[in-house]
């Protein structure tokens, strides 16, 4: 039940089912990759915007929590993004602006999620 | 511009921007992971259905072609899946049935894509 997904001709991602479903858990379940895609897309936006605003920061990460419907085909119906970052209190407003710009204007994956799912987000300042 | 996405607490996927956008191309662009998710989800369905139907096959792969809008936020607006497989001509109808069942009933990622995008698919018998 293992697939190797090759992106841009060179970057490989291993996809496999869990043991209970007949796989060997050698890689991720495929649907969860949509959540990686979401976090990565908005994460690159925010990094890029913070750099343009010359904001210094560290420990930037994004947690993604996805809830699915219970009937086939099982789809995400509620996803919560939690942006975590350490920066000076004087830069909190700029971080909020960067996240809002990504969510409202730039992040294509977030826009796609909103076509089928409730998408909430929050920021935790470390 | 690099992120490490950790799924199920252990499977890691590296996300990075291309060099032209300030990244180092150490991993995939994030949006393309949605296409890996799509191919992996329907691919696992088809594998599982072919095994249940006791169909022998080899060389199974899926090509995914994604087209995006040109304005921000850039979203996929047309995706084409090409299932490629080698099996006996007597099993061609079973392969078609497995793909149709995945696309019409089981594959949650395909259902999510249809919320924002035209999704076409075809089968190539090798």
gemmi code that builds the backbone of each chain (N, CA, C; Angstrom):
import gemmi

chains = {
    "A": [
        ("UNK", (0.833, -1.206, 0.000), (0.000, 0.000, 0.000), (0.869, 1.258, 0.000)),
        ("UNK", (2.140, 1.132, -0.417), (3.041, 2.283, -0.374), (3.157, 2.954, -1.748)),
        ("UNK", (3.091, 4.280, -1.736), (3.375, 5.065, -2.934), (4.542, 5.999, -2.649)),
        ("UNK", (5.325, 6.263, -3.672), (6.323, 7.327, -3.563), (5.859, 8.440, -4.490)),
        ("UNK", (5.579, 9.591, -3.909), (5.125, 10.732, -4.698), (6.334, 11.604, -5.026)),
        ("UNK", (6.565, 11.832, -6.308), (7.713, 12.635, -6.735), (7.226, 13.990, -7.215)),
        ("UNK", (7.723, 15.059, -6.576), (7.284, 16.416, -6.896), (8.436, 17.187, -7.524)),
        ("UNK", (8.147, 17.957, -8.539), (9.162, 18.740, -9.250), (10.298, 17.848, -9.742)),
        ("UNK", (9.974, 16.563, -9.976), (10.967, 15.644, -10.534), (12.040, 15.188, -9.575)),
        ("UNK", (12.004, 15.636, -8.309), (13.098, 15.265, -7.399), (12.728, 15.138, -5.918)),
        ("UNK", (11.705, 15.864, -5.456), (11.382, 15.803, -4.031), (10.399, 14.664, -3.791)),
        ("UNK", (10.794, 13.696, -2.958), (9.957, 12.517, -2.757), (9.227, 12.559, -1.418)),
        ("UNK", (7.976, 12.148, -1.447), (7.167, 12.019, -0.242), (6.614, 10.597, -0.232)),
        ("UNK", (6.789, 9.891, 0.878), (6.279, 8.518, 0.976), (4.880, 8.532, 1.583)),
        ("UNK", (3.974, 7.852, 0.889), (2.579, 7.741, 1.317), (2.303, 6.265, 1.591)),
        ("UNK", (1.686, 5.974, 2.723), (1.387, 4.584, 3.061), (0.166, 4.579, 3.970)),
        ("UNK", (-0.520, 3.433, 3.995), (-1.652, 3.296, 4.887), (-1.163, 2.856, 6.266)),
        ("UNK", (-2.031, 2.959, 7.273), (-1.641, 2.465, 8.591), (-1.766, 0.938, 8.613)),
        ("UNK", (-1.219, 0.330, 9.658), (-1.168, -1.127, 9.735), (-2.582, -1.716, 9.786)),
        ("UNK", (-3.481, -1.066, 10.503), (-4.855, -1.561, 10.622), (-5.562, -1.619, 9.273)),
        ("UNK", (-5.129, -0.773, 8.319), (-5.768, -0.737, 7.001), (-4.978, -1.525, 5.954)),
        ("UNK", (-3.992, -2.287, 6.388), (-3.251, -3.119, 5.436), (-1.939, -2.515, 4.963)),
        ("UNK", (-1.577, -1.339, 5.486), (-0.321, -0.712, 5.097), (0.787, -1.061, 6.080)),
        ("UNK", (1.913, -0.374, 5.936), (3.049, -0.619, 6.837), (3.462, 0.659, 7.569)),
        ("UNK", (2.666, 1.734, 7.410), (2.961, 2.991, 8.102), (4.378, 3.498, 7.790)),
        ("UNK", (4.826, 3.240, 6.565), (6.180, 3.683, 6.183), (6.196, 5.159, 5.791)),
        ("UNK", (5.023, 5.759, 5.665), (4.914, 7.173, 5.325), (3.568, 7.680, 5.805)),
        ("UNK", (3.273, 8.909, 5.468), (2.040, 9.527, 5.952), (0.797, 9.012, 5.222)),
        ("UNK", (-0.362, 9.099, 5.877), (-1.631, 8.926, 5.186), (-1.745, 10.106, 4.207)),
        ("UNK", (-2.386, 9.875, 3.049), (-2.394, 10.944, 2.036), (-3.209, 12.177, 2.411)),
        ("UNK", (-4.352, 11.979, 3.049), (-5.225, 13.136, 3.290), (-4.551, 14.174, 4.184)),
        ("UNK", (-3.733, 13.702, 5.139), (-3.048, 14.620, 6.053), (-2.079, 15.540, 5.318)),
        ("UNK", (-1.625, 15.127, 4.131), (-0.728, 16.001, 3.354), (-1.415, 17.303, 2.967)),
        ("UNK", (-2.751, 17.286, 2.893), (-3.451, 18.549, 2.620), (-3.201, 19.554, 3.740)),
        ("UNK", (-3.073, 19.051, 4.973), (-2.828, 19.943, 6.114), (-1.388, 20.469, 6.088)),
        ("UNK", (-0.448, 19.623, 5.638), (0.945, 20.091, 5.464), (0.997, 21.179, 4.399)),
        ("UNK", (0.242, 20.952, 3.333), (0.197, 21.913, 2.242), (-0.333, 23.262, 2.745)),
        ("UNK", (-1.388, 23.189, 3.550), (-2.006, 24.398, 4.102), (-1.030, 25.159, 5.003)),
        ("UNK", (-0.426, 24.448, 5.941), (0.502, 25.111, 6.872), (1.714, 25.656, 6.128)),
        ("UNK", (2.215, 24.899, 5.157), (3.390, 25.343, 4.404), (3.106, 26.571, 3.573)),
        ("UNK", (1.938, 26.599, 2.956), (1.590, 27.728, 2.080), (1.464, 29.024, 2.874)),
        ("UNK", (0.694, 28.985, 3.946), (0.535, 30.212, 4.736), (1.822, 30.517, 5.512)),
        ("UNK", (2.565, 29.485, 5.891), (3.832, 29.695, 6.598), (4.847, 30.436, 5.741)),
        ("UNK", (4.963, 30.060, 4.469), (5.900, 30.768, 3.575), (5.453, 32.214, 3.357)),
        ("UNK", (4.136, 32.425, 3.246), (3.626, 33.806, 3.149), (4.077, 34.640, 4.329)),
        ("UNK", (3.840, 34.102, 5.531), (4.110, 34.866, 6.759), (5.608, 35.143, 6.893)),
        ("UNK", (6.441, 34.125, 6.610), (7.905, 34.330, 6.649), (8.314, 35.458, 5.717)),
        ("UNK", (7.787, 35.399, 4.496), (8.147, 36.382, 3.489), (7.698, 37.793, 3.900)),
        ("UNK", (6.490, 37.896, 4.432), (5.966, 39.205, 4.848), (6.752, 39.753, 6.047)),
        ("UNK", (7.084, 38.896, 7.011), (7.858, 39.360, 8.182), (9.237, 39.851, 7.740)),
        ("UNK", (9.843, 39.162, 6.774), (11.147, 39.598, 6.273), (11.034, 40.954, 5.589)),
        ("UNK", (9.964, 41.122, 4.784), (9.768, 42.417, 4.118), (9.546, 43.539, 5.124)),
        ("UNK", (8.893, 43.207, 6.258), (8.636, 44.222, 7.294), (9.834, 44.361, 8.239)),
        ("UNK", (10.921, 43.628, 7.950), (12.147, 43.650, 8.769), (11.879, 43.347, 10.241)),
        ("UNK", (11.014, 42.353, 10.470), (10.703, 41.931, 11.838), (11.631, 40.783, 12.227)),
        ("UNK", (12.242, 40.876, 13.402), (13.069, 39.785, 13.912), (12.197, 38.829, 14.727)),
        ("UNK", (12.405, 37.532, 14.521), (11.575, 36.548, 15.236), (12.348, 35.236, 15.350)),
        ("UNK", (11.818, 34.332, 16.168), (12.380, 32.976, 16.248), (11.254, 32.009, 16.586)),
        ("UNK", (11.568, 30.713, 16.558), (10.636, 29.662, 16.999), (9.261, 29.757, 16.328)),
        ("UNK", (9.280, 29.906, 15.023), (8.004, 29.990, 14.287), (7.547, 28.590, 13.895)),
        ("UNK", (6.339, 28.250, 14.297), (5.763, 26.974, 13.876), (4.255, 27.134, 13.723)),
        ("UNK", (3.637, 26.185, 13.071), (2.182, 26.218, 12.877), (1.622, 24.838, 13.220)),
        ("UNK", (0.677, 24.801, 14.130), (-0.047, 23.553, 14.412), (-1.322, 23.552, 13.577)),
        ("UNK", (-1.674, 22.397, 13.047), (-2.904, 22.283, 12.263), (-3.751, 21.165, 12.850)),
        ("UNK", (-4.993, 21.477, 13.129), (-5.928, 20.489, 13.677), (-7.043, 20.329, 12.649)),
        ("UNK", (-7.238, 19.119, 12.140), (-8.250, 18.898, 11.112), (-9.327, 17.944, 11.570)),
        ("UNK", (-10.570, 18.336, 11.374), (-11.713, 17.463, 11.705), (-12.394, 17.035, 10.417)),
        ("UNK", (-12.789, 15.754, 10.345), (-13.392, 15.224, 9.130), (-14.838, 14.812, 9.349)),
        ("UNK", (-15.567, 14.731, 8.237), (-16.906, 14.146, 8.270), (-16.749, 12.636, 8.522)),
        ("UNK", (-17.844, 11.979, 8.934), (-17.744, 10.556, 9.280), (-18.200, 9.639, 8.143)),
        ("UNK", (-18.914, 10.173, 7.164), (-19.402, 9.351, 6.048), (-18.492, 9.504, 4.826)),
        ("UNK", (-18.414, 8.444, 3.988), (-17.665, 8.531, 2.727), (-18.365, 9.469, 1.758)),
        ("UNK", (-17.644, 10.238, 0.964), (-16.207, 10.480, 1.065), (-15.889, 11.407, 2.237)),
        ("UNK", (-14.924, 10.990, 3.072), (-14.601, 11.755, 4.290), (-13.803, 13.003, 3.947)),
        ("UNK", (-14.376, 14.147, 4.295), (-13.773, 15.440, 3.947), (-13.504, 16.246, 5.212)),
        ("UNK", (-12.493, 17.112, 5.155), (-12.291, 18.042, 6.273), (-13.475, 19.004, 6.313)),
        ("UNK", (-14.046, 19.169, 7.494), (-15.128, 20.147, 7.621), (-14.792, 21.289, 8.589)),
        ("UNK", (-13.703, 21.126, 9.360), (-13.259, 22.208, 10.254), (-11.757, 22.060, 10.491)),
        ("UNK", (-11.019, 23.106, 10.192), (-9.567, 23.096, 10.371), (-9.170, 24.338, 11.166)),
        ("UNK", (-8.291, 24.133, 12.138), (-7.826, 25.241, 12.987), (-6.304, 25.350, 12.875)),
        ("UNK", (-5.840, 26.520, 12.435), (-4.410, 26.818, 12.346), (-3.997, 27.602, 13.581)),
        ("UNK", (-2.933, 27.175, 14.246), (-2.379, 27.950, 15.356), (-0.943, 28.327, 15.014)),
        ("UNK", (-0.732, 29.611, 14.744), (0.602, 30.140, 14.451), (1.281, 30.412, 15.779)),
        ("UNK", (2.496, 29.872, 15.982), (3.258, 30.115, 17.211), (4.552, 30.810, 16.834)),
        ("UNK", (4.892, 31.879, 17.563), (6.096, 32.630, 17.197), (6.613, 33.404, 18.402)),
        ("UNK", (7.931, 33.575, 18.425), (8.548, 34.377, 19.479), (9.093, 35.641, 18.838)),
        ("UNK", (8.582, 36.809, 19.272), (9.106, 38.091, 18.785), (8.816, 39.175, 19.810)),
        ("UNK", (9.403, 40.326, 19.651), (9.237, 41.413, 20.620), (7.772, 41.864, 20.643)),
        ("UNK", (7.266, 42.215, 21.836), (5.870, 42.681, 21.927), (5.577, 43.827, 20.953)),
        ("UNK", (6.583, 44.645, 20.651), (6.370, 45.762, 19.723), (6.086, 45.269, 18.294)),
        ("UNK", (6.373, 43.999, 18.020), (6.138, 43.452, 16.679), (4.869, 42.605, 16.592)),
        ("UNK", (4.121, 42.482, 17.678), (2.921, 41.631, 17.660), (1.927, 42.073, 16.586)),
        ("UNK", (1.748, 43.389, 16.439), (0.778, 43.887, 15.455), (1.218, 43.537, 14.033)),
        ("UNK", (2.541, 43.556, 13.796), (3.021, 43.212, 12.452), (2.800, 41.724, 12.158)),
        ("UNK", (2.965, 40.884, 13.166), (2.708, 39.449, 12.966), (1.224, 39.243, 12.640)),
        ("UNK", (0.369, 39.936, 13.367), (-1.075, 39.799, 13.114), (-1.401, 40.251, 11.684)),
        ("UNK", (-0.748, 41.342, 11.267), (-0.988, 41.839, 9.911), (-0.519, 40.830, 8.857)),
        ("UNK", (0.649, 40.212, 9.091), (1.175, 39.234, 8.135), (0.234, 38.034, 8.008)),
        ("UNK", (-0.262, 37.562, 9.149), (-1.170, 36.402, 9.127), (-2.479, 36.774, 8.422)),
        ("UNK", (-3.017, 37.929, 8.746), (-4.270, 38.366, 8.097), (-4.087, 38.509, 6.591)),
        ("UNK", (-2.964, 39.069, 6.159), (-2.715, 39.219, 4.715), (-2.640, 37.858, 4.034)),
        ("UNK", (-1.957, 36.912, 4.669), (-1.881, 35.573, 4.085), (-3.273, 34.964, 3.990)),
        ("UNK", (-4.012, 35.016, 5.076), (-5.320, 34.361, 5.105), (-6.352, 35.044, 4.204)),
        ("UNK", (-6.251, 36.345, 4.068), (-7.293, 37.059, 3.313), (-6.917, 37.314, 1.863)),
        ("UNK", (-5.626, 37.274, 1.546), (-5.227, 37.692, 0.203), (-4.329, 36.700, -0.540)),
        ("UNK", (-3.275, 36.197, 0.103), (-2.245, 35.481, -0.647), (-2.344, 33.953, -0.654)),
        ("UNK", (-2.769, 33.369, 0.444), (-2.621, 31.907, 0.570), (-3.684, 31.159, -0.242)),
        ("UNK", (-3.254, 30.607, -1.382), (-4.168, 29.873, -2.256), (-4.717, 28.618, -1.602)),
        ("UNK", (-3.896, 27.949, -0.795), (-4.381, 26.713, -0.165), (-5.471, 27.039, 0.860)),
        ("UNK", (-5.274, 28.125, 1.610), (-6.335, 28.532, 2.550), (-7.627, 28.848, 1.796)),
        ("UNK", (-7.508, 29.531, 0.674), (-8.698, 29.873, -0.127), (-9.385, 28.600, -0.627)),
        ("UNK", (-8.589, 27.603, -1.029), (-9.192, 26.338, -1.473), (-9.900, 25.633, -0.319)),
        ("UNK", (-9.279, 25.609, 0.859), (-9.925, 24.971, 2.023), (-11.276, 25.633, 2.320)),
        ("UNK", (-11.333, 26.948, 2.176), (-12.592, 27.636, 2.519), (-13.738, 27.260, 1.571)),
        ("UNK", (-13.412, 26.618, 0.443), (-14.470, 26.190, -0.480), (-15.249, 24.990, 0.071)),
        ("UNK", (-14.639, 24.222, 1.001), (-15.334, 23.017, 1.494), (-15.351, 22.902, 3.005)),
        ("UNK", (-14.830, 23.889, 3.731), (-14.517, 23.679, 5.145), (-14.452, 24.998, 5.897)),
        ("UNK", (-14.759, 24.956, 7.187), (-14.593, 26.114, 8.072), (-13.105, 26.179, 8.448)),
        ("UNK", (-12.496, 27.337, 8.256), (-11.062, 27.482, 8.543), (-10.866, 28.610, 9.552)),
        ("UNK", (-10.427, 28.245, 10.751), (-10.166, 29.241, 11.792), (-8.669, 29.339, 12.039)),
        ("UNK", (-8.237, 30.499, 12.549), (-6.820, 30.624, 12.868), (-6.611, 31.549, 14.054)),
        ("UNK", (-5.511, 31.311, 14.765), (-5.149, 32.144, 15.914), (-3.629, 32.207, 16.016)),
        ("UNK", (-3.149, 33.179, 16.772), (-1.700, 33.352, 16.965), (-1.378, 33.186, 18.443)),
        ("UNK", (-0.341, 32.425, 18.731), (0.162, 32.329, 20.106), (1.543, 32.958, 20.154)),
        ("UNK", (1.686, 34.014, 20.945), (3.004, 34.646, 21.105), (3.753, 33.949, 22.235)),
        ("UNK", (4.900, 33.383, 21.923), (5.657, 32.578, 22.912), (6.487, 33.482, 23.818)),
    ],
    "B": [
        ("UNK", (13.587, 29.886, 4.368), (12.224, 29.625, 3.912), (11.874, 28.140, 4.006)),
        ("UNK", (12.609, 27.386, 4.840), (12.336, 25.948, 4.942), (11.470, 25.608, 6.162)),
        ("UNK", (10.488, 24.744, 5.925), (9.700, 24.189, 7.024), (9.858, 22.672, 7.017)),
        ("UNK", (9.835, 22.079, 8.190), (9.718, 20.624, 8.270), (8.336, 20.323, 8.820)),
        ("UNK", (7.537, 19.638, 8.010), (6.186, 19.297, 8.432), (6.206, 17.891, 9.008)),
        ("UNK", (5.753, 17.753, 10.251), (5.759, 16.449, 10.915), (4.329, 15.925, 11.011)),
        ("UNK", (4.084, 14.758, 10.410), (2.742, 14.176, 10.374), (2.701, 12.922, 11.230)),
        ("UNK", (1.633, 12.754, 11.967), (1.468, 11.590, 12.852), (2.652, 11.473, 13.812)),
        ("UNK", (3.272, 12.610, 14.114), (4.357, 12.619, 15.090), (5.661, 12.021, 14.615)),
        ("UNK", (5.736, 11.556, 13.362), (6.987, 10.921, 12.935), (7.331, 11.043, 11.456)),
        ("UNK", (6.365, 11.198, 10.584), (6.676, 11.267, 9.154), (6.958, 12.722, 8.778)),
        ("UNK", (8.152, 12.968, 8.252), (8.549, 14.352, 7.970), (8.513, 14.659, 6.475)),
        ("UNK", (8.019, 15.836, 6.150), (8.008, 16.322, 4.774), (8.684, 17.693, 4.774)),
        ("UNK", (9.658, 17.878, 3.908), (10.355, 19.163, 3.854), (9.681, 20.071, 2.828)),
        ("UNK", (9.379, 21.283, 3.252), (8.749, 22.294, 2.411), (9.716, 23.466, 2.275)),
        ("UNK", (9.908, 23.924, 1.072), (10.835, 25.047, 0.852), (10.393, 25.793, -0.404)),
        ("UNK", (10.775, 27.033, -0.483), (10.468, 27.818, -1.677), (11.548, 27.585, -2.734)),
        ("UNK", (11.267, 27.987, -3.959), (12.301, 27.865, -4.988), (13.316, 29.000, -4.838)),
        ("UNK", (14.423, 28.872, -5.532), (15.525, 29.821, -5.372), (15.094, 31.230, -5.806)),
        ("UNK", (14.297, 31.311, -6.871), (13.840, 32.612, -7.374), (12.998, 33.363, -6.341)),
        ("UNK", (12.355, 32.606, -5.421), (11.496, 33.243, -4.420), (12.191, 33.371, -3.073)),
        ("UNK", (13.490, 33.116, -3.022), (14.222, 33.303, -1.779), (14.448, 32.031, -0.986)),
        ("UNK", (14.004, 30.889, -1.528), (14.216, 29.619, -0.838), (15.463, 28.922, -1.337)),
        ("UNK", (15.629, 27.657, -0.912), (16.795, 26.883, -1.336), (16.387, 25.611, -2.072)),
        ("UNK", (15.095, 25.468, -2.351), (14.606, 24.292, -3.087), (15.024, 22.991, -2.397)),
        ("UNK", (15.091, 23.018, -1.052), (15.477, 21.807, -0.311), (14.309, 20.835, -0.162)),
        ("UNK", (13.121, 21.283, -0.535), (11.939, 20.430, -0.460), (10.900, 20.970, -1.421)),
        ("UNK", (9.733, 20.380, -1.385), (8.686, 20.752, -2.337), (8.022, 22.093, -1.999)),
        ("UNK", (7.462, 22.751, -3.011), (6.583, 23.881, -2.760), (5.350, 23.306, -2.053)),
        ("UNK", (4.730, 24.100, -1.166), (3.633, 23.519, -0.382), (2.377, 23.194, -1.193)),
        ("UNK", (2.025, 24.057, -2.153), (0.744, 23.840, -2.838), (0.721, 22.514, -3.591)),
        ("UNK", (1.876, 22.118, -4.137), (1.941, 20.861, -4.895), (1.643, 19.649, -4.020)),
        ("UNK", (1.826, 19.794, -2.688), (1.500, 18.670, -1.798), (0.018, 18.315, -1.857)),
        ("UNK", (-0.816, 19.277, -2.245), (-2.235, 18.952, -2.408), (-2.423, 17.925, -3.521)),
        ("UNK", (-1.573, 18.004, -4.538), (-1.678, 17.042, -5.649), (-1.163, 15.654, -5.222)),
        ("UNK", (-0.129, 15.630, -4.366), (0.330, 14.345, -3.810), (-0.766, 13.724, -2.953)),
        ("UNK", (-1.414, 14.572, -2.179), (-2.497, 14.103, -1.321), (-3.614, 13.487, -2.167)),
        ("UNK", (-3.944, 14.162, -3.252), (-5.003, 13.691, -4.160), (-4.636, 12.342, -4.781)),
        ("UNK", (-3.443, 12.246, -5.355), (-3.035, 10.999, -6.008), (-2.920, 9.872, -4.988)),
        ("UNK", (-2.390, 10.193, -3.799), (-2.229, 9.158, -2.778), (-3.554, 8.636, -2.276)),
        ("UNK", (-4.506, 9.533, -2.099), (-5.822, 9.142, -1.562), (-6.555, 8.220, -2.529)),
        ("UNK", (-6.660, 8.627, -3.788), (-7.362, 7.782, -4.760), (-6.514, 6.550, -5.091)),
        ("UNK", (-5.198, 6.664, -5.049), (-4.320, 5.518, -5.313), (-4.510, 4.410, -4.289)),
        ("UNK", (-4.597, 4.777, -3.000), (-4.812, 3.761, -1.959), (-6.186, 3.109, -2.120)),
        ("UNK", (-7.195, 3.907, -2.491), (-8.527, 3.333, -2.769), (-8.442, 2.270, -3.850)),
        ("UNK", (-7.801, 2.642, -4.969), (-7.762, 1.744, -6.128), (-6.987, 0.467, -5.800)),
        ("UNK", (-5.842, 0.619, -5.107), (-5.070, -0.562, -4.684), (-5.937, -1.495, -3.846)),
        ("UNK", (-6.628, -0.917, -2.881), (-7.436, -1.704, -1.960), (-8.579, -2.410, -2.698)),
        ("UNK", (-9.223, -1.699, -3.624), (-10.335, -2.289, -4.380), (-9.841, -3.394, -5.319)),
        ("UNK", (-8.706, -3.183, -5.971), (-8.169, -4.219, -6.871), (-7.809, -5.479, -6.070)),
        ("UNK", (-7.267, -5.273, -4.869), (-6.933, -6.440, -4.037), (-8.194, -7.198, -3.621)),
        ("UNK", (-9.249, -6.443, -3.273), (-10.515, -7.098, -2.896), (-11.114, -7.858, -4.074)),
        ("UNK", (-10.918, -7.318, -5.292), (-11.448, -7.983, -6.497), (-10.475, -9.063, -7.007)),
        ("UNK", (-9.393, -9.301, -6.276), (-8.371, -10.311, -6.616), (-7.828, -10.131, -8.042)),
        ("UNK", (-7.587, -8.857, -8.379), (-7.025, -8.530, -9.695), (-5.500, -8.467, -9.588)),
        ("UNK", (-4.808, -9.156, -10.500), (-3.342, -9.068, -10.534), (-2.927, -7.914, -11.444)),
        ("UNK", (-1.939, -7.130, -10.990), (-1.513, -5.974, -11.781), (-0.060, -5.643, -11.439)),
        ("UNK", (0.520, -4.747, -12.227), (1.860, -4.227, -11.912), (1.966, -2.806, -12.464)),
        ("UNK", (3.073, -2.132, -12.157), (3.389, -0.812, -12.726), (2.253, 0.195, -12.565)),
        ("UNK", (1.709, 0.274, -11.363), (0.620, 1.224, -11.115), (1.195, 2.570, -10.701)),
        ("UNK", (0.838, 3.613, -11.434), (1.244, 4.967, -11.047), (0.137, 5.942, -11.427)),
        ("UNK", (0.227, 7.130, -10.885), (-0.760, 8.170, -11.191), (-0.009, 9.461, -11.493)),
        ("UNK", (-0.272, 10.029, -12.656), (0.261, 11.359, -12.975), (-0.804, 12.392, -12.620)),
        ("UNK", (-0.376, 13.523, -12.079), (-1.320, 14.589, -11.738), (-0.859, 15.873, -12.391)),
        ("UNK", (-1.756, 16.489, -13.116), (-1.450, 17.758, -13.787), (-2.384, 18.806, -13.185)),
        ("UNK", (-1.798, 19.860, -12.600), (-2.622, 20.883, -11.948), (-2.466, 22.241, -12.602)),
        ("UNK", (-3.569, 22.882, -12.893), (-3.556, 24.236, -13.452), (-4.107, 25.202, -12.400)),
        ("UNK", (-3.461, 26.375, -12.303), (-3.859, 27.350, -11.285), (-4.390, 28.641, -11.905)),
        ("UNK", (-5.150, 29.352, -11.118), (-5.548, 30.702, -11.495), (-4.300, 31.606, -11.468)),
        ("UNK", (-4.380, 32.746, -12.109), (-3.194, 33.608, -12.188), (-3.201, 34.736, -11.149)),
        ("UNK", (-4.362, 35.017, -10.567), (-4.453, 36.102, -9.576), (-4.405, 35.542, -8.156)),
        ("UNK", (-3.868, 36.324, -7.201), (-3.880, 35.925, -5.783), (-5.305, 35.923, -5.254)),
        ("UNK", (-5.680, 34.996, -4.388), (-4.932, 33.794, -4.028), (-4.994, 32.766, -5.157)),
        ("UNK", (-3.830, 32.229, -5.557), (-3.762, 31.299, -6.691), (-4.270, 29.910, -6.289)),
        ("UNK", (-5.320, 29.492, -6.968), (-5.979, 28.224, -6.627), (-5.963, 27.295, -7.833)),
        ("UNK", (-5.965, 25.993, -7.583), (-6.127, 25.048, -8.682), (-7.541, 25.215, -9.248)),
        ("UNK", (-7.607, 25.328, -10.568), (-8.938, 25.410, -11.190), (-9.207, 24.240, -12.143)),
        ("UNK", (-8.167, 23.473, -12.479), (-8.362, 22.278, -13.308), (-7.245, 21.279, -13.014)),
        ("UNK", (-7.643, 20.081, -12.640), (-6.672, 19.027, -12.325), (-7.042, 17.776, -13.116)),
        ("UNK", (-6.025, 17.144, -13.689), (-6.241, 15.925, -14.484), (-5.416, 14.789, -13.883)),
        ("UNK", (-6.100, 13.729, -13.503), (-5.460, 12.517, -12.987), (-5.354, 11.505, -14.116)),
        ("UNK", (-4.166, 10.937, -14.310), (-4.002, 9.842, -15.280), (-3.501, 8.616, -14.538)),
        ("UNK", (-4.378, 7.636, -14.410), (-4.019, 6.363, -13.773), (-3.336, 5.500, -14.828)),
        ("UNK", (-2.145, 4.978, -14.520), (-1.432, 4.090, -15.433), (-1.245, 2.737, -14.759)),
        ("UNK", (-1.556, 1.659, -15.476), (-1.472, 0.334, -14.857), (-1.300, -0.736, -15.926)),
        ("UNK", (-0.609, -1.803, -15.533), (-0.431, -2.945, -16.422), (-1.218, -4.121, -15.832)),
        ("UNK", (-2.197, -4.599, -16.572), (-2.955, -5.782, -16.129), (-3.563, -6.460, -17.353)),
        ("UNK", (-4.068, -7.658, -17.168), (-4.620, -8.424, -18.288), (-5.839, -7.704, -18.874)),
        ("UNK", (-6.013, -7.766, -20.211), (-7.173, -7.109, -20.819), (-8.502, -7.540, -20.180)),
        ("UNK", (-8.552, -8.770, -19.690), (-9.794, -9.247, -19.052), (-10.094, -8.502, -17.742)),
        ("UNK", (-9.101, -7.787, -17.209), (-9.313, -7.044, -15.956), (-9.516, -5.543, -16.166)),
        ("UNK", (-9.534, -5.106, -17.417), (-9.676, -3.667, -17.673), (-10.956, -3.101, -17.076)),
        ("UNK", (-12.056, -3.859, -17.189), (-13.338, -3.361, -16.668), (-13.290, -3.220, -15.151)),
        ("UNK", (-12.573, -4.136, -14.490), (-12.469, -4.056, -13.019), (-11.653, -2.830, -12.598)),
        ("UNK", (-10.611, -2.521, -13.365), (-9.822, -1.323, -13.063), (-10.703, -0.078, -13.218)),
        ("UNK", (-11.478, -0.045, -14.294), (-12.354, 1.110, -14.508), (-13.357, 1.242, -13.357)),
        ("UNK", (-13.869, 0.092, -12.879), (-14.831, 0.111, -11.777), (-14.166, 0.634, -10.494)),
        ("UNK", (-12.938, 0.178, -10.233), (-12.223, 0.617, -9.029), (-11.996, 2.133, -9.048)),
        ("UNK", (-11.589, 2.652, -10.208), (-11.336, 4.091, -10.320), (-12.645, 4.880, -10.158)),
        ("UNK", (-13.695, 4.413, -10.798), (-14.988, 5.108, -10.673), (-15.484, 5.103, -9.225)),
        ("UNK", (-15.339, 3.961, -8.546), (-15.781, 3.882, -7.140), (-14.996, 4.869, -6.277)),
        ("UNK", (-13.671, 4.955, -6.508), (-12.865, 5.903, -5.744), (-13.324, 7.333, -6.020)),
        ("UNK", (-13.467, 7.661, -7.298), (-13.805, 9.038, -7.669), (-15.220, 9.439, -7.267)),
        ("UNK", (-16.135, 8.487, -7.303), (-17.540, 8.847, -7.049), (-17.975, 8.617, -5.609)),
        ("UNK", (-17.240, 7.760, -4.873), (-17.736, 7.385, -3.543), (-16.729, 7.551, -2.405)),
        ("UNK", (-15.518, 7.035, -2.589), (-14.615, 6.911, -1.437), (-13.605, 8.024, -1.245)),
        ("UNK", (-13.080, 8.595, -2.315), (-11.910, 9.470, -2.161), (-12.293, 10.865, -1.662)),
        ("UNK", (-12.007, 11.089, -0.375), (-12.353, 12.365, 0.240), (-11.577, 13.529, -0.363)),
        ("UNK", (-10.334, 13.294, -0.742), (-9.543, 14.399, -1.308), (-10.116, 14.801, -2.669)),
        ("UNK", (-10.507, 13.826, -3.482), (-11.145, 14.156, -4.768), (-12.419, 14.963, -4.533)),
        ("UNK", (-13.199, 14.559, -3.554), (-14.450, 15.289, -3.255), (-14.134, 16.729, -2.840)),
        ("UNK", (-13.072, 16.905, -2.052), (-12.695, 18.275, -1.647), (-12.249, 19.083, -2.857)),
        ("UNK", (-11.456, 18.495, -3.744), (-11.014, 19.220, -4.950), (-12.222, 19.679, -5.780)),
        ("UNK", (-13.246, 18.826, -5.867), (-14.407, 19.199, -6.695), (-15.154, 20.413, -6.144)),
        ("UNK", (-14.872, 20.786, -4.880), (-15.525, 21.971, -4.312), (-14.966, 23.267, -4.906)),
        ("UNK", (-13.734, 23.225, -5.459), (-13.139, 24.481, -5.967), (-12.570, 24.338, -7.366)),
        ("UNK", (-12.706, 23.185, -8.009), (-11.899, 22.907, -9.196), (-12.559, 21.844, -10.067)),
        ("UNK", (-12.285, 21.908, -11.384), (-12.710, 20.849, -12.308), (-11.702, 19.703, -12.171)),
        ("UNK", (-12.209, 18.494, -11.944), (-11.321, 17.338, -11.754), (-11.656, 16.274, -12.797)),
        ("UNK", (-10.736, 16.043, -13.714), (-10.929, 15.025, -14.751), (-9.993, 13.852, -14.492)),
        ("UNK", (-10.369, 12.689, -15.000), (-9.479, 11.527, -14.849), (-9.618, 10.584, -16.028)),
        ("UNK", (-8.521, 9.850, -16.269), (-8.516, 8.854, -17.334), (-7.582, 7.717, -16.939)),
        ("UNK", (-7.718, 6.591, -17.638), (-6.885, 5.424, -17.357), (-6.077, 5.080, -18.602)),
        ("UNK", (-4.786, 4.836, -18.394), (-3.946, 4.346, -19.494), (-3.515, 2.918, -19.182)),
        ("UNK", (-3.919, 1.977, -20.035), (-3.501, 0.582, -19.830), (-2.164, 0.362, -20.526)),
        ("UNK", (-1.163, -0.024, -19.778), (0.197, -0.159, -20.309), (0.380, -1.515, -21.011)),
    ],
}
model = gemmi.Model(1)
for chain_id, residues in chains.items():
    chain = gemmi.Chain(chain_id)
    for i, (resn, *xyz) in enumerate(residues, 1):
        res = gemmi.Residue()
        res.name, res.seqid = resn, gemmi.SeqId(i, " ")
        for name, pos in zip(("N", "CA", "C"), xyz):
            atom = gemmi.Atom()
            atom.name, atom.element = name, gemmi.Element(name[0])
            atom.pos, atom.b_iso = gemmi.Position(*pos), 0.0
            res.add_atom(atom)
        chain.add_residue(res)
    model.add_chain(chain)
structure = gemmi.Structure()
structure.add_model(model)
structure.setup_entities()
